[in-house]
């Protein structure tokens, strides 16, 4: 297109003001100092304000100790033991009380709280990194109790995702101090880890219910690529070649998920860890396993830190609350408590770099991913990443990550952190109960007779190439208490099976054409489960879920925008398009191009971590869509400083001809897609 967003990187977005090492140290000190009012008398439990996790307040207190200890350990190790604030003395006291089995402030054992496995890893890493100044100075009785507490992990099993590394690092530390460990544990974990490596630096964080490896998120970086390095450091080794190569390959792609304003894409679970997504960038620098120059590493890490601090992620008490920017409990998972955000400690891993390291000494350098508009295909997670540095926006069009982990017979909602069609660094999925139950934003759906949108199930990949992606999913609807559906009751919900919905994305800069069409799901007659994409149908048949009879209308939802006050969101409508413009100039537009003649907006309150009020533009068909009939919409998300007046004219035509659909752009370019394609496996 001739009207690209970026003609050159605006000076305001360049790395002109980036944090020095001293700034990182001061921030770490501030985050640790702010926790002091919430430390128990014996210093073993740190109960920070916020929600209580599913593991309970006792476990949350251990979590607060372990995660702040990890931050303190990086800070002291980076200063070669210099500890002017006496941090290690405080944590030594906490170790004494937390591991005393008869003490009033003892920690839950691993056999009492499964979450203790996670926190044990941070304790082990912190002890290893500070060994000369903490572990070696503890008395024998405390050391023995610490070993006993950590040893609760030896011989345990059942870890099927990144948790294998928690056991690995704990047993590595135990081995380094003469404690118990089990080679069988390590061998089993190695086998599991290798089975979850998919390629190009990406690990799937577990398997879905159908065995597929499609759980992709920031855990690939802040867990799968971080812990091999920390494990090697415990053993006094350098990172092995296999892990080095994988880390470098991951960073080649992960850099595209951060915009030049420092805002990373909001996607996946545990986003409340914020800075932690920087851990693999620091790991790459520490291990010499990165495609980025020292200046580019400094620019990315500093930009992300600056972004979160400027956005209010550190509150008025100096704490990291649950949320993304300000406190927002809607981003948490059941395992998240008030202390959980302090796993942001991983983002301070760079403090382990020597003060003279090139990352600290080099001038910040603009990474290649910030220089021009580009669409990047990330084949393993199944993402198209559209970046427009001129407005700082990064968009991920998702055709491969679903984290489909629910039991086959369970009612299931479309997971907002994984199964939306689009994610970005300036928008969020809508997270209130009603918006999760009825997904609208960045979502392709079939509307049933009552107008309820369908949910996307496990994703089957069809095509992914530069600028174009296609995937399909068996859809379903939820009947919730109070919905009025037949058989509805106050205490349970039901699922209605639907057809197979194919979604496609054609991207050029900030412009997307989203397409969707449905076909009947193949019948399952009691034989063995058929091949994808109808394996989900076999699983649902076992649960005897009823089928929705139709007919169905098609819905394509655009990007949601949030603001603090309603008057900051201005809505403009036309017979075939709707645009939401925020006061700062950010805009979200959808225009019906084929089969979608009803534009509208959905407003929510309290659903978005970016602001109390949010609005999502969408277009729908007024009439039922026939099998194989394609619907299409132009979707545009642009930032301030971008002229959007002609956005509605970016596409002149979309037509469907004999098994193909053709997208005709304003400059005459035509992108064509087959409507019937096989699955790429």
SVG drawing of the C-alpha trace seen along z (x, -y; Angstrom):
<svg xmlns="http://www.w3.org/2000/svg" viewBox="-37 -13 71 61">
<polyline fill="none" stroke="black" stroke-width="0.4" points="0.0,0.0 1.2,-3.5 0.0,-4.8 2.0,-2.7 2.2,-3.7 5.9,-4.0 8.0,-6.3 10.8,-6.4 10.9,-5.7 9.6,-8.8 12.3,-10.3 9.9,-10.0 9.8,-6.2 13.6,-5.8 15.8,-4.5 16.9,-8.0 16.3,-7.7 17.0,-4.2 17.7,-2.9 21.2,-2.6 22.2,0.3 22.0,-2.0 18.3,-2.7 17.6,1.1 19.3,1.5 17.3,-1.4 14.1,0.0 14.9,3.4 15.7,1.8 12.4,-0.1 10.4,3.0 12.0,4.8 11.7,2.0 8.0,1.6 7.4,5.2 8.7,4.5 5.3,3.7 3.9,7.1 6.7,9.3 5.9,11.6 7.8,11.2 10.1,14.1 10.5,12.9 9.5,16.2 6.2,15.2 5.5,12.1 1.8,11.6 1.3,8.8 -2.0,7.0 -4.3,8.4 -6.3,11.5 -5.8,14.9 -4.8,17.7 -6.5,21.1 -3.6,22.5 -4.5,20.2 -2.9,17.4 -0.3,19.7 1.1,20.7 0.9,17.1 3.1,16.0 5.8,18.5 5.4,17.2 6.0,13.7 9.2,14.8 10.5,16.9 9.9,14.3 11.2,11.3 14.2,13.5 14.9,14.2 14.9,10.4 17.2,9.8 19.5,12.6 20.0,11.1 20.6,7.7 23.3,8.9 25.0,11.3 25.2,8.6 27.0,6.4 29.4,9.3 28.1,9.6 27.8,6.0 24.6,5.7 24.3,2.2 20.7,2.8 21.4,6.1 19.0,8.0 20.6,11.4 20.5,11.1 16.7,10.7 16.3,13.7 18.6,15.8 16.2,15.1 13.2,16.1 15.0,19.3 15.4,20.2 11.8,19.7 10.3,21.0 12.1,24.4 11.5,25.0 8.9,27.8 7.7,26.9 7.7,23.1 4.7,20.8 5.8,19.4 6.9,22.6 6.4,23.0 4.0,25.5 5.8,28.7 5.7,29.8 3.3,32.6 1.0,30.1 0.8,27.5 1.7,28.3 2.5,24.6 5.5,25.1 7.2,26.8 7.3,23.5 8.5,21.5 11.2,24.1 12.8,23.4 13.1,19.7 14.5,20.5 17.1,22.9 18.1,20.4 18.5,17.6 20.6,19.7 22.9,20.8 23.4,17.2 24.2,15.9 26.0,19.0 29.2,17.3 27.3,14.7 24.3,16.5 24.3,20.4 27.9,20.7 27.3,18.5 24.2,20.3 24.6,22.6 24.5,26.4 21.1,26.8 19.4,24.3 21.2,25.7 20.0,29.1 16.4,28.0 16.6,26.2 17.8,29.4 15.0,31.4 12.4,28.9 13.7,28.8 14.1,32.6 10.4,33.0 10.5,32.7 12.8,35.7 11.0,38.6 7.8,36.7 6.3,36.8 3.3,35.7 4.9,32.6 3.8,32.1 4.8,28.6 7.4,26.0 7.2,27.5 9.8,30.1 12.4,27.4 11.4,26.5 12.3,30.1 15.5,29.9 16.9,26.8 15.9,27.8 17.6,31.2 20.6,29.5 21.0,27.3 20.6,30.2 23.3,32.1 25.6,29.1 25.3,29.0 25.5,32.8 21.7,33.3 19.5,36.0 18.6,36.1 17.4,38.7 18.7,39.2 15.4,40.9 13.6,37.6 16.0,35.8 15.9,38.4 12.1,38.4 12.0,34.6 14.4,34.5 12.2,36.8 9.1,34.7 10.9,31.5 12.1,32.8 8.6,34.0 7.3,30.5 9.9,28.8 8.2,28.0 10.9,26.1 12.3,22.6 13.0,22.1 9.4,22.7 8.2,25.1 4.5,25.9 3.8,25.5 2.1,28.9 -0.2,30.8 -3.9,30.3 -6.5,32.8 -6.1,34.2 -2.3,34.5 -1.4,31.6 1.4,29.1 -0.3,25.8 0.1,24.0 2.3,21.1 2.8,18.0 5.5,16.1 6.3,19.3 8.4,20.3 10.7,17.5 10.5,16.9 10.4,20.6 11.6,22.9 14.6,20.7 15.4,19.2 15.7,22.3 18.2,24.1 20.6,21.2 19.9,21.0 20.3,24.8 23.7,24.5 24.8,21.8 23.9,23.9 26.3,26.6 29.0,24.1 28.6,24.8 27.9,22.7 24.7,23.1 24.9,26.2 24.8,25.8 21.3,27.3 19.7,24.8 21.9,21.9 20.7,22.5 17.1,22.7 17.3,19.6 18.8,17.6 16.1,18.9 13.4,17.9 14.8,14.4 14.9,13.9 11.1,14.1 10.3,12.8 11.7,9.4 8.7,8.9 6.3,9.1 7.5,5.7 6.8,2.4 9.1,-0.6 7.2,-2.2 8.2,0.8 4.6,2.2 4.6,6.0 1.7,7.9 -0.8,8.9 -1.4,12.6 -1.5,15.8 -1.7,16.6 0.3,15.0 0.7,11.6 0.7,10.1 4.4,11.0 5.0,8.1 8.8,7.5 9.4,11.3 9.0,11.5 12.4,9.9 14.1,12.9 15.0,14.6 16.5,11.4 18.8,11.2 19.5,14.9 20.6,14.6 23.1,11.8 24.4,13.8 24.9,17.0 26.1,15.3 23.1,16.9 21.2,14.0 20.9,12.7 20.5,9.2 23.4,6.7 24.1,5.5 22.6,2.1 19.4,3.7 19.1,5.9 19.5,2.8 16.9,0.9 14.3,3.6 14.7,4.4 14.8,0.7 11.9,-0.2 9.7,2.5 10.7,1.5 10.1,-2.2 6.7,-1.3 5.4,0.6 6.7,-2.0 5.3,-4.9 2.0,-3.1 1.6,-2.8 2.5,0.9 4.3,-0.1 1.6,-1.5 1.7,-4.3 3.0,-2.0 5.9,-1.0 4.5,2.5 3.7,4.5 -0.1,5.2 -2.0,7.8 -2.7,6.4 -1.0,5.3 -0.7,1.6 -2.6,0.5 -4.2,3.1 -6.7,5.3 -7.6,8.6 -9.2,9.8 -5.9,10.9 -5.2,13.4 -5.5,17.1 -6.7,19.3 -3.1,19.9 -2.4,16.1 -2.2,14.4 -1.1,10.9 2.6,11.9 2.5,13.5 3.5,10.4 6.9,10.5 7.9,13.1 8.7,10.0 12.0,10.6 13.0,12.6 13.0,9.4 15.9,8.2 18.2,11.1 20.3,8.6 21.7,7.4 23.9,10.6 25.8,9.0 29.0,7.4 28.7,3.6 31.3,3.4 29.3,5.8 28.6,4.4 24.9,4.4 25.4,1.8 28.3,0.0 26.9,-0.1 24.7,-2.9 21.1,-1.7 20.5,-0.6 17.2,-0.4 16.3,3.3 15.6,4.4 11.9,5.1 11.4,1.4 12.6,-0.1 9.7,0.4 6.2,1.9 6.4,5.6 4.3,8.7 6.2,11.7 5.1,15.3 5.9,17.3 5.3,20.8 5.4,22.8 2.9,20.8 0.8,20.2 0.9,16.4 1.1,13.5 2.7,10.6 1.9,7.2 4.0,4.4 3.7,0.7 6.5,-1.2 5.2,-4.6 2.3,-4.2 4.1,-1.6 1.4,1.1 2.1,4.8 -0.7,7.1 -0.8,10.9 -3.2,12.8 -3.6,16.2 -4.1,19.3 -2.3,21.9 -2.2,21.3 -5.2,22.6 -4.1,24.2 -7.0,26.6 -6.4,28.4 -10.0,28.9 -11.2,32.5 -13.0,33.7 -16.5,34.0 -16.3,30.6 -18.2,27.5 -15.7,25.1 -15.5,21.4 -13.3,19.8 -10.2,19.0 -9.8,15.3 -6.0,15.4 -5.4,18.0 -8.3,18.5 -9.1,15.0 -8.3,14.3 -6.3,11.1 -4.0,9.8 -2.0,6.6 0.2,4.5 -2.5,1.8 -5.6,3.9 -6.8,6.7 -9.3,9.5 -12.4,8.6 -12.2,10.4 -15.5,10.1 -17.6,13.2 -20.2,12.0 -17.6,11.1 -15.9,14.5 -19.3,16.3 -20.2,14.3 -17.0,13.5 -17.2,10.6 -13.8,8.8 -11.2,10.0 -13.4,13.0 -15.1,14.8 -18.3,16.4 -21.6,17.9 -24.6,16.4 -27.4,18.8 -31.1,18.1 -30.9,16.0 -27.9,14.0 -25.4,15.7 -21.9,16.0 -20.2,19.4 -16.9,20.3 -13.7,21.4 -12.4,24.8 -9.1,26.4 -7.5,24.8 -6.7,26.8 -4.1,25.1 -4.7,24.8 -2.3,22.2 0.3,19.8 2.5,17.7 3.7,14.2 0.6,12.0 -2.0,14.8 -3.2,17.4 -6.1,19.8 -7.3,22.0 -10.5,23.8 -12.2,24.9 -15.3,26.9 -17.5,24.3 -19.9,24.6 -22.3,22.6 -22.7,22.5 -26.0,22.6 -25.4,21.0 -27.6,20.7 -30.3,18.2 -30.0,18.3 -33.5,19.7 -32.2,22.6 -34.1,25.9 -32.9,27.9 -31.2,24.9 -30.7,25.2 -29.3,22.9 -26.2,25.1 -24.9,26.4 -24.3,25.4 -24.6,27.3 -22.8,27.2 -24.3,27.3 -22.2,28.5 -21.9,26.6 -20.3,26.8 -16.7,26.2 -15.9,22.5 -12.9,21.5 -11.3,18.2 -8.8,16.5 -6.6,13.4 -5.0,11.3 -2.7,8.6 -1.0,5.5 0.4,3.2 -2.3,2.0 -5.0,3.3 -6.5,6.7 -9.2,8.5 -10.8,11.1 -12.9,13.8 -15.0,16.6 -17.2,19.4 -18.8,22.6 -19.3,26.2 -21.1,29.0 -19.0,31.1 -18.6,34.7 -20.7,37.2 -19.2,39.5 -20.7,42.9 -19.1,44.6 -15.9,45.7 -12.4,44.6 -11.9,40.9 -11.4,39.5 -8.4,37.3 -8.3,33.6 -10.3,31.4 -13.2,33.5 -11.5,35.3 -13.2,32.8 -16.5,34.0 -15.7,37.5 -14.9,36.3 -18.1,34.3 -20.1,37.2 -18.8,39.2 -20.3,36.5 -23.6,36.7 -23.8,32.9 -26.7,31.9 -26.2,30.2 -27.5,26.7 -29.9,26.9 -29.1,23.4 -29.6,21.3 -26.6,19.1 -25.5,15.6 -21.8,14.7 -20.1,12.2 -16.6,10.6 -15.4,8.6 -12.7,5.9 -10.2,4.6 -11.6,3.4 -10.5,0.0 -10.5,-1.1 -10.5,-4.4 -11.0,-5.8 -14.1,-7.7 -16.8,-7.2 -16.4,-10.6 -12.8,-9.5 -14.3,-7.0 -16.0,-8.4 -18.1,-6.2 -18.7,-6.9 -21.0,-4.7 -22.0,-4.3 -24.3,-1.8 -21.4,0.7 -18.7,-0.4 -18.2,-1.5 -15.1,-3.2 -14.2,-3.9 -11.7,-6.7 -10.1,-7.3 -9.1,-10.8 -5.4,-10.0 -6.0,-9.3 -6.0,-5.4 -8.7,-4.1 -10.4,-0.7 -12.6,-0.2 -14.4,2.6 -16.1,2.4 -18.3,5.1 -17.0,6.2 -19.0,9.3 -22.0,10.8 -21.9,8.5 -24.3,5.6 -25.0,4.8 -22.3,2.8 -22.5,2.2 -20.5,1.9 -20.5,3.7 -19.7,1.7 -18.3,3.2 -17.5,1.9 -14.7,3.4 -13.7,5.8 -10.4,4.3 -7.1,3.8 -6.4,0.7 -9.4,-1.2 -12.7,-1.0 -14.8,-1.4 -14.3,0.4 -16.0,0.7 -15.6,3.2 -16.7,2.6 -18.2,5.4 -20.1,6.3 -22.6,9.1 -24.9,10.5 -28.6,9.7 -29.5,13.0 -28.4,16.6 -25.2,17.6 -25.3,20.7 -22.7,23.5 -19.5,22.4 -20.7,18.8 -17.8,16.4 -18.2,13.3 -15.4,10.7 -14.6,7.5 -11.8,4.9 -10.3,4.5 -8.0,1.7 -6.2,0.8 -4.1,-2.3 -2.4,-4.6 -2.1,-8.2 -0.4,-10.2 -1.8,-7.9 -4.2,-9.5 -7.2,-7.1 -9.5,-9.1 -9.1,-6.8 -8.9,-3.5 -12.4,-2.5 -11.2,-2.6 -8.2,-0.3 -10.1,2.6 -12.2,2.1 -13.8,5.5 -14.0,9.0 -15.6,11.6 -16.1,15.4 -15.7,17.4 -15.8,21.1 -14.1,22.2 -11.9,19.1 -12.2,15.8 -10.4,12.8 -9.4,9.6 -8.8,6.6 -6.8,3.8 -6.9,0.1 -3.7,0.2 -4.9,3.1 -3.2,6.0 -5.3,9.1 -4.8,11.8 -6.7,15.1 -7.5,17.9 -9.2,21.3 -12.3,21.8 -11.8,25.5 -8.3,26.6 -6.9,29.6 -5.2,29.4 -1.5,28.9 -0.9,31.4"/>
</svg>
